[in-house]
Amino acid sequence: MSERASAESRRLHAVVRGSVQGVGFRATTFDEARRLGLAGWVRNRVDGTVEVLAEGAEPKLNLFLAYLRCGPLGARVAGVLEDWSEEQGAPLPFQVKRTE
């Protein structure tokens, strides 16, 4: 059994608001997701937010969410809208997607 399947896997969709573009948020989110072994992606949105879709073991997703609430140095996170659901097969390894 893979580590990803060893604990209950979930899906987290998050939209991070605040001063979160132009401060390395996508790059550091990518690094953190890869460090945690999560599947999914991160992208900037034209409205100035950062959107994240991540799947993996719930304890790792909770660590990841804690990171999203703080972000890298230079970011000022005003809030994170989060939506949890069942795992649906996000891309692995974690990716950076184009702005939408």
Secondary structure, DSSP 4 states (H G I P E B T S, - for coil): --HHHHS-EEEEEEEEEEE-SSSSHHHHHHHHHHHHT-EEEEEE-TTS-EEEEEEEEHHHHHHHHHHHHH-STT-EEEEEEEEEEE-----SS-EE----
